[in-house]
């Protein structure tokens, strides 16, 4: 059995990631409508009624829009922190008590044959987190919605075979955008989002040059472009001696369609 995953959608308009094996099916965030989530899961060959859990990283709408609908429609248990549940209660509608579960920051929990290790991120949410997914000798990391990558976070996520890693904005595009200055400050802060440059610099401390796959994720529709993100990250990595396409592979994610099902 292999660990497999697909980034169903990634970006400012909604985020959802499928992770599974032949025995276990998990969904990380549902920042889409229930109908959209169902359609994207179908595209990658996953039946919603086979999902065993929804894991929620934080309470922002582009990560939780369809959580309540999917949970109620298919009876899927939902896992997140106590503080995040406090926010979700007013945002996603009623989720039956039997489906409400806690997964705290720093906790490790078994879901079938997948071990989920949670870790804290730095974002303007009540208790945001990312996840490392372990299956046999394989590991993949979901690390988005963070204003910076701490040394502790780097140590936790090192050694992954694949990373779904935030590369949210180009700093110059953001500064020249029509966003209000307060929003620009938020995005650029330690509780905002990683720029293309910051993503690359963090990856330099994480990657081992062992053909890891890096999915550039959560790109801003207004303040980034995938080609620009890939070029920026590629240039910084290669300036430090990593060969993109050999030591590391850069992969794209999309706001409205899934990546192909990747197997580790």
C-alpha positions in Angstrom: 0.0 0.0 0.0 1.2 3.5 -0.9 0.5 7.0 0.5 -1.2 9.0 -2.2 -2.6 12.5 -2.3 -4.1 15.1 -4.6 -4.4 18.9 -4.0 -8.0 19.2 -5.0 -7.9 23.0 -5.0 -5.5 25.6 -3.7 -5.6 29.4 -3.6 -7.4 32.4 -2.4 -10.8 31.0 -3.6 -10.7 27.7 -1.7 -8.4 24.9 -0.4 -8.9 21.2 -0.1 -6.4 18.2 -0.1 -7.1 14.5 -0.3 -4.7 12.1 1.4 -5.1 8.4 1.5 -4.1 4.8 1.1 -6.0 1.7 0.0 -7.4 1.5 3.5 -7.7 5.1 4.6 -9.2 8.3 3.1 -8.7 11.7 4.6 -9.7 15.2 3.6 -7.7 18.2 4.8 -9.9 21.4 4.7 -13.0 21.9 2.6 -12.8 25.5 1.5 -15.2 24.9 -1.4 -18.9 24.3 -1.6 -20.0 20.7 -1.0 -20.9 20.3 -4.6 -17.5 21.5 -5.7 -15.7 19.2 -3.3 -17.8 16.2 -4.4 -16.9 16.9 -8.1 -13.2 17.3 -7.4 -13.1 14.1 -5.4 -14.8 12.3 -8.2 -12.2 13.6 -10.6 -9.5 11.8 -8.7 -11.5 8.7 -8.2 -12.5 9.2 -4.5 -16.0 8.6 -3.2 -17.0 11.1 -0.5 -18.9 8.4 1.5 -15.6 6.5 1.9 -13.9 9.5 3.7 -13.0 8.7 7.3 -12.2 12.1 8.6 -12.0 15.8 7.7 -9.0 17.6 9.3 -9.3 21.4 9.6 -6.2 23.6 9.7 -8.0 26.8 10.7 -11.2 28.6 10.5 -10.8 31.0 7.5 -13.6 30.6 5.0 -11.3 29.5 2.1 -10.6 26.4 4.3 -13.9 25.6 5.9 -16.7 26.7 3.5 -17.9 23.1 2.8 -16.9 21.4 6.0 -20.4 21.4 7.6 -22.1 20.3 4.4 -19.7 17.4 3.8 -19.8 16.3 7.4 -23.6 16.3 7.6 -24.2 14.8 4.2 -21.8 11.8 4.6 -21.5 11.5 8.4 -17.8 12.3 8.3 -16.0 13.0 11.6 -14.3 16.4 11.8 -11.1 16.9 13.7 -9.6 20.3 14.8 -8.5 22.1 17.9 -10.8 23.2 20.7 -10.2 26.9 19.9 -10.9 26.4 16.2 -14.1 24.5 17.1 -15.1 27.6 19.0 -15.0 29.6 15.7 -16.5 26.8 13.5 -19.6 26.6 15.6 -20.9 29.9 14.1 -19.5 29.4 10.6 -20.4 25.9 9.4 -23.7 25.1 11.0 -24.5 22.3 13.4 -22.2 19.2 13.3 -23.6 16.3 15.4 -21.7 15.8 18.7 -20.7 12.3 17.6 -18.8 13.8 14.7 -16.9 16.5 16.6 -13.4 15.5 17.6 -10.3 17.2 19.0 -6.9 17.2 17.4 -4.6 19.6 19.2 -1.5 21.4 17.9 1.5 19.1 18.4 -0.6 16.0 18.8 -0.1 12.8 16.8 -3.1 10.7 15.9 -3.7 7.4 14.0 -6.3 7.4 11.2 -6.3 3.8 9.9 -2.8 3.2 8.5 -1.9 6.9 8.3 -0.3 8.7 11.2 -1.1 12.4 11.3 1.4 14.7 13.1 0.1 18.2 13.7 2.3 21.3 14.1 1.6 25.0 14.7 1.8 27.6 12.0 1.9 31.4 12.3 -1.3 32.9 10.9 -4.0 35.3 12.0 -6.3 32.5 13.1 -7.1 31.3 16.6 -5.0 28.2 16.5 -3.7 27.3 13.0 -1.8 24.2 12.2 -0.3 22.1 9.4 0.1 18.3 9.1 2.7 15.7 8.4 1.2 12.5 7.1 3.2 9.3 7.7 2.6 5.9 6.1 5.1 3.1 6.4 8.4 4.8 5.4 6.8 7.7 3.5 6.0 11.2 4.7 4.3 14.2 3.2 3.7 17.6 4.6 1.0 20.2 4.3 2.4 23.7 5.3 0.4 26.7 4.2 -1.1 29.8 5.8 1.9 30.8 7.7 3.7 34.2 7.9 7.1 32.5 8.5 8.6 29.1 9.0 10.1 28.7 12.5 13.1 26.5 13.3 10.8 24.2 15.2 8.5 23.8 12.2 11.4 23.1 9.9 12.7 20.3 12.1 9.2 18.7 12.2 8.6 18.7 8.5 12.2 17.9 7.3 12.6 14.5 5.7 9.3 14.6 3.8 9.0 12.9 0.4 6.6 15.6 -0.7 5.6 19.1 0.5 2.5 21.1 -0.2 4.1 24.4 0.6 2.8 28.0 0.6 4.1 30.4 -2.0 1.4 33.0 -1.7 2.5 36.2 -3.2 5.2 38.2 -5.1 6.1 41.1 -2.8 6.3 43.7 -5.6 3.0 42.6 -7.0 1.4 42.8 -3.6 2.9 46.3 -2.8 1.6 47.6 -6.2 -1.8 46.0 -5.8 -5.1 47.8 -5.1 -5.3 46.2 -1.7 -5.8 48.5 1.3 -2.5 49.1 3.1 -3.9 47.3 6.2 -4.4 44.2 4.2 -1.0 44.4 2.7 0.5 44.8 6.2 -1.4 41.7 7.3 -0.2 39.5 4.4 3.4 40.7 4.8 3.4 40.2 8.6 4.6 37.2 10.6 0.9 36.2 10.9 0.2 36.4 7.2 1.4 34.4 4.2 4.8 33.3 2.8 6.0 35.2 -0.3 7.7 33.3 -3.1 11.1 34.4 -1.8 10.4 33.4 1.8 9.1 30.0 0.6 12.3 29.3 -1.3 14.5 30.4 1.6 12.6 28.2 4.0 12.9 25.3 1.6 16.7 25.7 1.5 16.7 24.8 5.2 14.4 21.8 4.8 15.2 20.0 1.5 17.8 17.3 1.5 18.2 17.2 -2.3 16.7 13.7 -2.4 14.3 14.3 -5.3 11.6 15.7 -3.0 8.4 17.0 -4.6 7.4 20.5 -3.7 3.8 21.6 -4.6 3.7 25.4 -4.6 0.4 26.2 -3.0 -2.1 28.8 -1.9 -1.1 31.3 -4.6 -2.9 34.7 -4.5 -5.0 35.2 -7.5 -4.3 39.0 -7.5 -0.7 39.0 -6.3 1.1 36.1 -7.9 1.4 33.9 -11.0 2.4 30.2 -11.0 5.1 30.8 -13.6 6.5 33.6 -11.5 6.4 31.6 -8.3 8.1 28.6 -9.9 10.8 30.8 -11.5 11.5 32.6 -8.2 11.7 29.5 -6.1 13.8 27.7 -8.8 16.3 30.5 -9.1 16.9 30.7 -5.3 17.2 27.0 -4.9 19.6 26.7 -7.8 21.7 29.6 -6.6 22.3 27.5 -3.5 23.3 24.4 -5.5 20.0 22.4 -5.6 19.2 21.2 -9.1 15.5 21.6 -9.9 14.3 18.6 -11.9 16.9 16.4 -10.3 17.5 17.1 -6.5 14.0 18.6 -6.2 10.9 18.7 -8.4 8.6 21.8 -8.4 4.9 21.0 -9.0 1.9 23.3 -9.7 -1.4 23.5 -7.9 -4.6 25.0 -9.2 -7.5 27.0 -7.8 -10.3 25.1 -9.6 -8.9 21.7 -10.6 -7.1 18.9 -8.8 -3.5 17.8 -9.3 -3.1 14.2 -10.5 -3.1 11.6 -7.7 0.5 11.4 -6.6 1.8 8.2 -5.1 4.7 8.0 -2.7 
